[in-house]
Amino acid sequence: MDIDPSVVVPHGWKKLASIYADTAKGYKDGLALFTASGNHQPEFYHFCGGQLDVLYLHLHLAHRPSLTGHVQADLPDGAFFDSESKSPAPTPEKPERKTKSSGPSVAEAITEYVRSTTQSDNAVQRLLLMQKRDEREEAKDKRDQMKAEQEMSLLRFQEWTRISDRMRALRRELQHEEDPEIISDLTADIEQLKRKKDAINFI
């Protein structure tokens, strides 16, 4: 089985169970040949059919023999050391059949993996939903701000137009007015409107 550790392929528990079953079978078959009488090959690799996952399982169990019981790979009957070998490798201990496992079973481990993966996927979905919600709110705020600015610009323009019209009307009255007091009042009104108009121009 070729495994590329750089590629992450999500599997359900059924697929994981199938993969594990194939690996465990390959390990059991290889172990039977490796420990058979007359074997002079010191490396387990020669008996795993090139399956790296089977080799990794063998090496892992060599470091953690307490997990051997979960693999369910009993040694075949008649397996023993080669008596002619000068430096025989120790025969792996035959796994004991337990009525009740002291640690988590393979099924429990797979279930826990699936549960953790599901929780991780749910967390990612929640983050994506929150991100989309924030993006929608930000877009709405921008639209509201643009609308408010447009309305304010329209109000300023309407006020500027109203003041300009009023100033033109007062100037026409001023051209035909002869009473000094009225002329003074009209001039003062025009100056006041001019200041308001200038203030609008600077907003």
Residue pairs with C-beta under 8 A, 6 or more apart in sequence:
1 19
1 22
1 23
1 51
1 52
1 53
2 52
3 52
3 53
10 117
11 19
12 114
13 110
13 111
13 113
13 114
16 110
16 113
16 114
17 106
17 107
17 110
20 106
20 110
23 51
23 53
23 54
23 57
24 57
24 71
24 72
24 73
26 48
26 49
26 51
26 53
26 54
27 48
27 54
27 57
27 58
27 71
27 73
28 71
28 72
28 73
28 74
29 47
30 44
30 47
30 48
30 49
30 54
30 58
31 44
31 47
31 58
31 73
31 75
31 92
32 75
32 76
32 79
33 39
33 47
34 41
34 44
34 47
35 75
35 76
35 79
35 80
35 91
35 92
36 76
36 79
37 78
37 79
37 80
37 82
38 82
39 82
40 82
40 85
41 47
42 89
44 55
44 58
45 55
48 54
48 55
48 58
57 71
60 67
61 67
61 68
61 71
61 92
62 92
65 92
65 93
66 103
67 103
68 92
68 93
68 95
69 95
69 96
69 97
69 98
69 101
70 101
70 103
70 105
70 106
71 95
72 95
73 95
74 94
74 95
74 97
75 91
75 92
75 94
79 91
80 91
81 88
81 89
81 90
81 91
82 88
104 112
156 200
156 203
159 196
159 200
160 197
160 200
160 201
163 193
163 196
163 197
163 200
164 197
166 193
167 190
167 193
167 194
167 197
170 186
170 189
170 190
170 193
171 190
173 186
174 183
174 186
174 187
174 190
177 183
177 186
